[in-house]
């Protein structure tokens, strides 16, 4: 197994851990605080690693073009993400975030010239199907599809998945023209500063009397920093669509930990959908 696939698998594992820790963090805070913590508290950990590694050679024009594109797209995507959750239920909206790897295929072809193999595309589709199934309540598999025609929040979430396909692709451009750690520090600093300003204006109570909340934010930042490092280094070795497919497969980690820590139900059904994702990952590795 190549180092790229090892890093992609670790990306999925840390993505799943991020979901579990994020659920713990936002239980008594506004949802946008999770996005703030993921970006702001990631920066110190990445900055220490960057200091140890040293500053990379940066190709200014492609790096800053990609970075500011990612910044703008992510701000819009997260705004629509939270708006979607306000308008609709999680069951109607979250399954469509699994479509991001599918949208990445044409985007990465146009921007990077990446063309996945036929088994690779099959693997991506299996991971999407598994991730979709994992996030749907039992007996309601048709509800998100019905929501396409009846629910504005559902349509917004499809837009979010499409926007994330753009940001994930331009991130590879930024990483290739600097380094994973340098780009991670820059993009998370930009997003973190913006979210901090927003919370000061709209939710100032987030910063008051947090108690153990700061420890939770710090843990979320540590897990997120680990995910950023392995994801951005994986982009140096694999197609963007493959890396993000493995990342989305990380929801099976969230499912297992959700059952063990929060006693969430439906673990058998979830494991069956997880097997689809594992099969998809295998197809990517043997055919990619």
C-alpha positions in Angstrom: 0.0 0.0 0.0 1.4 3.4 -1.0 2.0 6.2 1.4 -0.8 8.2 -0.4 -3.4 5.6 0.6 -2.1 5.4 4.1 -2.5 9.1 4.5 -6.0 9.0 2.8 -7.1 6.3 5.3 -5.8 8.4 8.2 -7.7 11.4 6.8 -10.9 9.4 7.0 -10.2 8.3 10.5 -9.5 11.8 11.8 -12.5 13.1 9.9 -14.6 10.6 11.8 -13.0 11.5 15.1 -13.6 15.2 14.3 -17.4 14.5 13.9 -17.6 12.8 17.3 -15.6 15.5 19.1 -17.5 18.2 17.2 -20.8 16.7 18.5 -19.4 16.9 22.0 -18.2 20.5 21.5 -21.4 22.0 20.0 -23.9 20.5 22.5 -24.2 23.8 24.3 -22.9 26.3 21.7 -24.2 27.7 18.3 -23.3 25.4 15.4 -21.1 28.1 13.8 -18.9 27.8 16.9 -17.8 24.4 15.7 -16.5 25.9 12.4 -14.8 28.6 14.4 -13.1 26.1 16.7 -12.1 23.8 13.9 -10.2 26.6 12.2 -9.0 28.8 15.1 -7.7 26.1 17.4 -6.1 24.2 14.5 -3.7 27.0 13.8 -1.4 26.7 16.9 -0.7 23.0 16.3 0.0 23.5 12.6 2.2 26.6 13.4 4.4 24.6 15.7 4.9 21.9 13.1 5.6 24.5 10.4 8.2 26.1 12.7 9.9 22.8 13.1 9.8 22.0 9.4 10.8 25.5 8.3 9.2 27.9 5.7 8.7 26.4 2.2 9.3 28.1 -1.1 6.1 29.7 -2.2 5.0 30.3 -5.8 3.0 33.5 -5.1 0.5 33.8 -8.0 -0.9 30.2 -8.0 -0.7 29.9 -4.2 -2.6 33.1 -3.3 -5.1 32.7 -6.2 -5.9 29.2 -4.9 -5.9 30.3 -1.3 -8.3 33.2 -1.7 -10.5 31.1 -3.9 -10.7 28.5 -1.2 -11.3 31.1 1.5 -14.2 32.7 -0.4 -15.7 29.4 -1.4 -15.5 28.0 2.1 -17.1 31.0 3.7 -20.0 30.8 1.3 -20.2 27.0 1.7 -20.3 27.1 5.5 -22.9 30.0 5.4 -25.1 27.9 3.2 -24.4 24.8 5.3 -25.8 26.4 8.5 -28.6 28.0 6.6 -29.6 24.6 5.2 -29.6 23.1 8.7 -31.8 26.0 9.9 -34.3 25.4 7.1 -34.4 21.5 7.1 -33.7 18.5 9.2 -30.4 16.7 9.3 -32.0 13.6 7.8 -33.0 15.6 4.7 -29.7 17.6 4.2 -26.6 15.8 5.6 -26.8 12.8 3.2 -26.0 15.1 0.3 -22.7 16.1 1.7 -21.6 12.7 0.5 -21.8 13.9 -3.1 -18.7 16.0 -2.9 -16.3 13.3 -4.3 -18.7 12.9 -7.3 -18.6 16.7 -8.0 -14.9 16.7 -7.7 -14.4 14.4 -10.7 -15.3 17.0 -13.3 -13.9 19.9 -11.3 -10.5 18.3 -10.8 -10.4 17.3 -14.5 -10.9 20.9 -15.6 -8.5 22.4 -13.1 -5.9 19.7 -12.7 -6.4 17.3 -15.5 -7.1 14.4 -13.1 -9.1 11.5 -14.6 -9.9 8.6 -12.2 -9.8 5.0 -13.5 -13.0 3.1 -14.1 -12.6 1.0 -10.9 -11.7 4.3 -9.1 -15.0 5.9 -10.2 -16.8 2.8 -9.1 -15.2 3.0 -5.7 -16.1 6.6 -5.4 -19.8 5.8 -6.2 -19.8 3.0 -3.6 -18.4 5.3 -0.9 -21.0 7.9 -1.8 -23.8 5.3 -1.5 -22.5 4.1 1.8 -22.1 7.6 3.2 -25.6 8.5 2.0 -27.1 5.4 3.6 -25.3 6.0 6.9 -26.8 9.4 7.4 -30.5 8.4 6.6 -32.9 7.3 9.4 -34.3 3.8 9.1 -37.2 3.5 6.6 -36.7 7.0 5.3 -34.3 6.5 2.4 -36.6 8.3 0.0 -37.0 11.4 2.1 -33.8 13.3 1.0 -34.8 12.5 -2.7 -38.3 13.9 -2.1 -36.7 16.9 -0.5 -35.0 17.8 -3.8 -38.4 18.9 -5.1 -40.0 20.1 -1.9 -37.4 21.5 0.4 -35.1 24.5 0.0 -32.7 23.3 2.7 -32.0 20.1 0.7 -31.2 22.0 -2.4 -28.9 24.4 -0.5 -26.9 21.4 0.8 -26.4 20.1 -2.7 -24.9 23.5 -3.4 -22.7 23.1 -0.4 -21.4 19.8 -1.7 -20.6 21.4 -5.1 -18.8 24.3 -3.5 -16.7 22.0 -1.4 -15.7 20.1 -4.5 -14.2 23.4 -5.8 -12.4 24.3 -2.5 -11.0 20.8 -2.2 -9.6 21.0 -5.7 -8.0 24.4 -5.4 -6.5 23.3 -2.1 -4.3 20.9 -4.0 -3.1 23.8 -6.1 -2.2 25.8 -3.0 -0.5 22.8 -1.4 1.6 22.0 -4.4 2.8 25.6 -4.7 3.8 25.9 -1.0 3.6 23.1 1.6 0.7 21.3 3.4 1.6 22.9 6.7 2.1 26.5 5.3 -1.2 26.4 3.5 -2.9 24.9 6.5 -1.7 27.8 8.7 -2.7 30.4 6.2 -6.2 29.2 5.3 -7.2 28.4 8.9 -5.9 31.7 10.1 -8.0 33.5 7.5 -11.2 31.5 8.2 -10.6 31.6 12.0 -10.2 35.4 12.0 -13.5 35.8 10.0 -15.4 33.4 12.3 -14.0 35.2 15.4 -15.3 38.5 14.1 -18.7 37.0 13.3 -19.0 35.4 16.8 -18.0 38.6 18.6 -20.8 40.4 16.7 -23.5 37.7 16.7 -22.7 35.3 19.6 -20.4 37.1 22.1 -21.5 34.7 24.9 -19.4 31.9 23.3 -16.3 33.6 24.7 -17.7 34.0 28.3 -17.2 31.6 31.1 -16.4 28.6 29.0 -14.9 26.5 31.8 -14.0 23.1 30.3 -15.3 24.4 26.9 -11.9 25.7 26.1 -10.5 22.2 26.6 -13.1 20.8 24.3 -12.3 23.5 21.7 -8.6 22.6 22.0 -9.2 18.9 21.6 -11.3 19.6 18.4 -8.4 21.8 17.2 -5.9 19.0 17.8 -8.0 16.4 15.9 -8.7 18.8 13.1 -5.0 19.7 12.8 -4.1 16.0 12.5 -6.7 15.7 9.8 -5.4 18.7 7.9 -1.9 17.4 7.9 -2.6 14.0 6.6 -5.2 15.2 4.1 -3.0 17.9 2.5 0.0 15.5 2.3 -2.3 12.9 0.8 -3.2 15.4 -2.0 0.5 15.4 -3.0 0.2 11.7 -3.8 -3.4 11.0 -4.9 -6.2 12.4 -7.0 -8.3 14.9 -5.1 -11.5 12.8 -5.7 -9.8 9.7 -4.1 -8.6 11.6 -1.0 -12.0 13.2 -0.4 -13.8 9.9 -1.0 -11.6 8.3 1.7 -12.3 11.3 3.9 -16.1 10.9 3.5 -15.7 7.2 4.3 -14.5 8.3 7.7 -18.2 8.6 8.8 -18.0 4.9 9.6 -15.6 5.9 12.4 -18.2 8.4 13.7 -20.9 5.7 13.5 -18.9 3.2 15.5 -17.9 5.7 18.1 -21.4 7.1 18.2 -22.6 3.7 19.2 -19.9 3.1 21.8 -20.0 6.6 23.4 -23.5 7.9 22.8 -25.4 4.5 22.5 -26.8 5.6 19.1 -29.1 3.0 17.5 -29.0 1.2 14.2 -25.4 0.0 14.4 -26.1 -3.2 12.3 -27.6 -1.3 9.4 -24.8 1.2 9.6 -22.2 -1.5 9.5 -23.8 -2.9 6.3 -23.4 0.5 4.6 -19.9 0.7 6.0 -19.0 -2.5 4.1 -20.0 -0.7 0.9 -17.6 2.1 1.7 -14.8 -0.4 2.5 -15.4 -2.1 -0.8 -15.3 1.3 -2.5 -12.0 2.0 -0.9 -10.6 -1.3 -2.1 -11.7 -0.6 -5.7 -9.9 2.8 -5.5 -6.7 1.2 -4.2 -6.6 -1.7 -6.7 -7.7 0.4 -9.7 -6.5 3.9 -8.9 
